[in-house]
């Protein structure tokens, strides 16, 4: 009869959207809200406030549900 063959298009194994760039360089900063010392995985440019993890949770945008 007919035999269907499927091609494996895309990555084989591993997790989606990940890459191996080694350890992230952390930058020491002061939280813009509470003044606590913390670290972030980027270098702030001063144009936006930087929060510690606790204050970030308060300022994080609300998640919207998506329907497909």
C-alpha positions in Angstrom: 0.0 0.0 0.0 1.0 3.6 0.5 3.8 4.3 2.9 4.0 7.7 4.5 7.4 9.1 5.4 7.7 12.1 7.8 10.6 14.3 7.9 12.0 15.6 11.2 11.9 19.3 10.6 13.3 21.4 13.4 15.6 20.5 16.3 16.2 16.9 17.4 15.8 16.7 21.1 16.6 19.3 23.7 14.3 22.0 24.9 12.8 24.7 22.7 14.3 28.2 22.6 17.3 27.3 24.7 20.9 27.9 23.9 24.1 27.1 25.7 25.9 30.4 26.2 27.6 29.4 29.4 27.0 31.0 32.8 25.3 34.4 32.8 27.2 37.4 34.0 25.4 39.0 36.9 25.5 42.7 37.7 25.2 44.1 41.3 22.4 46.7 41.5 20.3 48.5 44.1 16.5 47.9 44.0 14.7 51.1 42.8 11.9 50.6 45.3 13.3 49.1 48.6 17.0 49.9 48.2 18.1 46.3 48.8 21.2 45.1 47.1 20.5 42.4 44.5 21.8 41.0 41.2 20.4 41.0 37.7 21.5 39.0 34.6 21.9 42.2 32.5 23.5 45.6 32.7 20.9 48.3 33.4 21.2 51.4 31.2 19.4 53.7 33.7 16.4 54.3 31.5 14.1 52.0 33.6 13.9 51.1 37.2 15.5 47.8 38.4 13.8 45.8 41.1 14.8 43.0 43.5 12.8 39.7 43.0 10.3 40.6 45.7 9.6 44.1 44.4 9.5 42.8 40.8 6.6 40.5 41.7 4.6 43.6 42.7 5.4 45.5 39.5 5.2 42.5 37.1 2.5 42.9 34.4 -0.5 40.7 34.8 -0.6 37.6 32.6 -3.4 37.5 30.1 -4.9 34.2 29.1 -4.5 33.3 25.4 -6.9 31.2 23.5 -5.8 29.6 20.2 
